[in-house]
Amino acid sequence: MTPAAIGIDFGTTNSVVALAGADGKVVTRSFATRQGAVDAYRSALMFWREGRPPQSRITHVSGPDALDMALGMTSEHRFLQSLKTHLSSRAFQETRLFGKLFRLEDLIGVFLGDLTKGLADAATLPLVSGRPVVFAGERPDEELALGRLKGSYGKAGMDQVDFAYEPLGAAYWYARELKTPQTMLVADFGGGTSDFSVMRFEPGERGGLEAIPLSHAGVGVAGDTFDYRIIEHAVSPALGKGTEYRSFGKLLPVPAHYHAAFAQWHKLSLMKSRETMAELNALIREAVEPGKLEDLLTVIEYDLGYELYRAVSAAKIALSERDETVLRFVQMGVAIESPIRRLDFERWIAEDVGAIEIALDRALADAGVDAGRIEAVFMTGGTSHVPAVRALFDRRFGAGKVHIGDAFRSVASGLALVARDRARASVAA
């Protein structure tokens, strides 16, 4: 197939590239990795230094290869993931990796360059990248986030990038099979955000159905948030959360900010600084339970974030299938075994599911459409499989209306079609 347009779903957890032909056929790009070919490219980077100063150089790998190397790397390295989550925050401006300064746009640009490497037409074909309806963060700065995202594509050699809401891409992909008009809700659950769009599909002037957006809403609560709850309740207590240390004859609680940052994937990789390590070593010397803080230090010092992520993710997936599971994490002398019941997990995430429902209500209200007028619900993303989330949509719309889409390909494939249609409209104008 000769590509006519490109869609990129740059995700917090995974990223996908889709190519649309002039005839509307879409293929997702396959990536060769050490474990075989994959369509979903892990949104991760790993940096390390090769050689000795002054001839040494900083080297990196990305995607699944970054994960593989992080698992077997014994020398000093930096593993970075969930970079998308930083886009809307002024708190992250730059970081040093082995003495070299990297801005956020530099890091994401490196990743996007790897994602599109070998794609000769990436700089010239119509390109639409997804963007969340609401960027992740407590007070997200949308202008800053979009500027950084555009700058990141520029760093990767793609200056002519356009953007579209991620649920719009999912809606395009779902609607390609529609034969009659329909009002639908698209729920796109990523790693950092949950986004909703109410869409109306009507017959278009050039045939087929035309997508008419009625409303968009979103919230910075999604898969990473659910991971945070598991770490907060099942992991952090084994790593010193809630313990005490001695100071001038008094017992004081270990500062909460260490475990708050530790439990969030996009912050974990930034904790490995001289200041943080020195502070933790000082706390360990005065701690009532030093072993737990020593384990926390080990996880940070040896960049065990991905191994921990795998254990947390496995427990979360298991709780979608069973009433209880055991989270197991054993690395570098750190051993955590924590039983988790689904009832407890659902209690931990109840407030987050409530925030998702508030965003859903906002999308319906802004569209002027009540739940009864929604004819279909298209859900995509891993969080759509969490029973508490699925139960929310079944209750609000009826299980018969709810359709689960391809967690990886739906958004990117639809974005490629959006890029093709926008290019056609531009030529026609």
NORCOR-V791649 format. One record per residue. N is the residue number from 1. RES is the residue in three letters. PSI is psi in degrees with one decimal (NA if undefined). Layout:
BEGIN
N:RES:PSI
N:RES:PSI
END
This chain:
BEGIN
1:MET:133.8
2:THR:115.9
3:PRO:140.8
4:ALA:-16.1
5:ALA:159.2
6:ILE:138.4
7:GLY:133.6
8:ILE:122.1
9:ASP:90.2
10:PHE:106.5
11:GLY:163.9
12:THR:-38.9
13:THR:-47.2
14:ASN:154.9
15:SER:146.3
16:VAL:141.0
17:VAL:129.4
18:ALA:145.4
19:LEU:128.2
20:ALA:135.0
21:GLY:167.5
22:ALA:-25.2
23:ASP:1.4
24:GLY:-3.7
25:LYS:142.6
26:VAL:137.1
27:VAL:144.6
28:THR:144.3
29:ARG:138.4
30:SER:139.7
31:PHE:129.8
32:ALA:124.9
33:THR:174.4
34:ARG:-24.6
35:GLN:5.1
36:GLY:-177.8
37:ALA:139.1
38:VAL:150.8
39:ASP:-34.2
40:ALA:115.7
41:TYR:118.0
42:ARG:131.0
43:SER:73.7
44:ALA:151.0
45:LEU:145.8
46:MET:130.1
47:PHE:145.9
48:TRP:166.6
49:ARG:133.9
50:GLU:136.4
51:GLY:178.3
52:ARG:147.2
53:PRO:148.0
54:PRO:3.5
55:GLN:-3.0
56:SER:156.2
57:ARG:153.9
58:ILE:128.0
59:THR:154.8
60:HIS:159.8
61:VAL:164.3
62:SER:175.3
63:GLY:-149.1
64:PRO:-32.0
65:ASP:-33.1
66:ALA:-38.6
67:LEU:-44.8
68:ASP:-43.4
69:MET:-35.2
70:ALA:-33.4
71:LEU:-31.0
72:GLY:2.7
73:MET:126.3
74:THR:-20.1
75:SER:172.8
76:GLU:133.1
77:HIS:169.1
78:ARG:120.3
79:PHE:124.8
80:LEU:133.5
81:GLN:170.3
82:SER:34.2
83:LEU:-30.6
84:LYS:-30.4
85:THR:-22.6
86:HIS:-12.0
87:LEU:-39.5
88:SER:6.0
89:SER:126.0
90:ARG:-10.9
91:ALA:-28.6
92:PHE:107.3
93:GLN:-45.2
94:GLU:165.0
95:THR:159.0
96:ARG:130.3
97:LEU:109.4
98:PHE:40.3
99:GLY:-9.5
100:LYS:136.9
101:LEU:129.7
102:PHE:126.8
103:ARG:164.9
104:LEU:-41.2
105:GLU:-34.1
106:ASP:-45.8
107:LEU:-47.4
108:ILE:-35.5
109:GLY:-40.7
110:VAL:-44.9
111:PHE:-47.3
112:LEU:-34.0
113:GLY:-41.0
114:ASP:-38.7
115:LEU:-34.1
116:THR:10.1
117:LYS:133.4
118:GLY:-3.6
119:LEU:91.5
120:ALA:-30.0
121:ASP:7.7
122:ALA:-32.0
123:ALA:-11.0
124:THR:-29.3
125:LEU:154.4
126:PRO:129.2
127:LEU:126.5
128:VAL:126.3
129:SER:143.5
130:GLY:155.8
131:ARG:146.0
132:PRO:155.4
133:VAL:-43.9
134:VAL:124.2
135:PHE:154.0
136:ALA:151.7
137:GLY:158.0
138:GLU:-44.2
139:ARG:74.4
140:PRO:135.0
141:ASP:99.7
142:GLU:-41.9
143:GLU:-43.4
144:LEU:-45.0
145:ALA:-47.3
146:LEU:-38.2
147:GLY:-42.5
148:ARG:-40.8
149:LEU:-42.4
150:LYS:-41.5
151:GLY:-35.2
152:SER:-42.6
153:TYR:-38.1
154:GLY:-41.1
155:LYS:-30.1
156:ALA:6.1
157:GLY:13.1
158:MET:84.5
159:ASP:-24.0
160:GLN:49.0
161:VAL:140.3
162:ASP:163.4
163:PHE:152.6
164:ALA:149.9
165:TYR:137.8
166:GLU:-41.2
167:PRO:-24.1
168:LEU:-40.4
169:GLY:-44.6
170:ALA:-38.3
171:ALA:-42.4
172:TYR:-41.6
173:TRP:-41.8
174:TYR:-41.7
175:ALA:-9.3
176:ARG:-21.3
177:GLU:-4.8
178:LEU:142.5
179:LYS:-19.0
180:THR:157.1
181:PRO:148.5
182:GLN:142.6
183:THR:124.3
184:MET:158.0
185:LEU:131.2
186:VAL:127.2
187:ALA:112.3
188:ASP:111.5
189:PHE:113.2
190:GLY:-160.0
191:GLY:-36.0
192:GLY:-27.4
193:THR:156.8
194:SER:122.9
195:ASP:144.1
196:PHE:138.2
197:SER:134.2
198:VAL:124.0
199:MET:146.7
200:ARG:126.9
201:PHE:120.5
202:GLU:157.6
203:PRO:132.6
204:GLY:167.2
205:GLU:-32.0
206:ARG:22.5
207:GLY:165.4
208:GLY:-169.5
209:LEU:136.3
210:GLU:134.2
211:ALA:124.6
212:ILE:105.5
213:PRO:130.6
214:LEU:-31.7
215:SER:159.4
216:HIS:142.5
217:ALA:156.7
218:GLY:172.1
219:VAL:144.6
220:GLY:50.1
221:VAL:125.1
222:ALA:-148.2
223:GLY:-42.3
224:ASP:-33.0
225:THR:-42.4
226:PHE:-37.3
227:ASP:-42.9
228:TYR:-41.9
229:ARG:-38.2
230:ILE:-43.9
231:ILE:-44.2
232:GLU:-42.6
233:HIS:-31.1
234:ALA:-17.4
235:VAL:-53.5
236:SER:-37.9
237:PRO:-31.1
238:ALA:-11.6
239:LEU:24.9
240:GLY:-3.3
241:LYS:132.0
242:GLY:-0.4
243:THR:-179.5
244:GLU:163.9
245:TYR:161.0
246:ARG:136.2
247:SER:114.8
248:PHE:43.4
249:GLY:2.0
250:LYS:153.9
251:LEU:122.4
252:LEU:149.6
253:PRO:142.0
254:VAL:130.2
255:PRO:132.6
256:ALA:-22.7
257:HIS:-25.1
258:TYR:-46.7
259:HIS:-28.3
260:ALA:-43.2
261:ALA:-39.6
262:PHE:-34.4
263:ALA:-2.8
264:GLN:122.6
265:TRP:-40.5
266:HIS:-15.0
267:LYS:-23.0
268:LEU:-43.5
269:SER:-19.0
270:LEU:-3.9
271:MET:-16.7
272:LYS:71.4
273:SER:160.3
274:ARG:-39.8
275:GLU:-48.3
276:THR:-44.0
277:MET:-40.1
278:ALA:-41.8
279:GLU:-43.4
280:LEU:-38.9
281:ASN:-37.8
282:ALA:-40.7
283:LEU:-40.1
284:ILE:-39.3
285:ARG:-25.5
286:GLU:6.5
287:ALA:146.6
288:VAL:-36.6
289:GLU:74.2
290:PRO:-30.3
291:GLY:-37.1
292:LYS:-42.0
293:LEU:-30.9
294:GLU:-39.2
295:ASP:-39.6
296:LEU:-45.2
297:LEU:-39.6
298:THR:-44.4
299:VAL:-41.9
300:ILE:-47.2
301:GLU:-38.1
302:TYR:16.1
303:ASP:55.5
304:LEU:18.4
305:GLY:-41.4
306:TYR:-40.2
307:GLU:-40.1
308:LEU:-42.5
309:TYR:-43.4
310:ARG:-40.5
311:ALA:-42.2
312:VAL:-44.4
313:SER:-40.8
314:ALA:-39.5
315:ALA:-40.8
316:LYS:-43.2
317:ILE:-41.5
318:ALA:-36.1
319:LEU:-13.0
320:SER:-15.3
321:GLU:-24.5
322:ARG:164.5
323:ASP:-19.5
324:GLU:159.2
325:THR:179.2
326:VAL:123.9
327:LEU:122.7
328:ARG:129.9
329:PHE:115.2
330:VAL:108.3
331:GLN:135.6
332:MET:40.2
333:GLY:-5.3
334:VAL:123.2
335:ALA:118.3
336:ILE:128.6
337:GLU:108.9
338:SER:112.6
339:PRO:140.8
340:ILE:130.1
341:ARG:146.4
342:ARG:-36.9
343:LEU:-39.0
344:ASP:-44.7
345:PHE:-43.3
346:GLU:-30.0
347:ARG:-39.0
348:TRP:-35.8
349:ILE:5.6
350:ALA:-43.4
351:GLU:-35.7
352:ASP:-42.8
353:VAL:-36.1
354:GLY:-39.9
355:ALA:-36.3
356:ILE:-42.3
357:GLU:-35.6
358:ILE:-43.1
359:ALA:-38.7
360:LEU:-45.6
361:ASP:-38.2
362:ARG:-40.5
363:ALA:-43.5
364:LEU:-43.2
365:ALA:-43.0
366:ASP:-30.0
367:ALA:-13.9
368:GLY:32.3
369:VAL:130.0
370:ASP:167.4
371:ALA:-32.2
372:GLY:-22.3
373:ARG:-5.8
374:ILE:120.2
375:GLU:-22.6
376:ALA:148.3
377:VAL:124.4
378:PHE:114.2
379:MET:136.6
380:THR:152.2
381:GLY:153.1
382:GLY:-34.0
383:THR:-19.7
384:SER:-15.1
385:HIS:-6.7
386:VAL:122.9
387:PRO:-39.2
388:ALA:-34.1
389:VAL:-46.3
390:ARG:-38.9
391:ALA:-36.0
392:LEU:-45.7
393:PHE:-35.7
394:ASP:-41.3
395:ARG:-40.4
396:ARG:-33.0
397:PHE:-14.2
398:GLY:130.3
399:ALA:-30.0
400:GLY:-20.6
401:LYS:-12.5
402:VAL:127.3
403:HIS:134.0
404:ILE:124.0
405:GLY:173.7
406:ASP:120.4
407:ALA:-25.1
408:PHE:-40.0
409:ARG:-23.8
410:SER:-51.9
411:VAL:-50.5
412:ALA:-41.2
413:SER:-43.1
414:GLY:-38.2
415:LEU:-35.4
416:ALA:-38.9
417:LEU:-36.7
418:VAL:-44.1
419:ALA:-42.3
420:ARG:-45.4
421:ASP:-37.0
422:ARG:-40.5
423:ALA:-40.7
424:ARG:-43.8
425:ALA:-37.2
426:SER:-41.5
427:VAL:-41.4
428:ALA:-32.9
429:ALA:NA
END
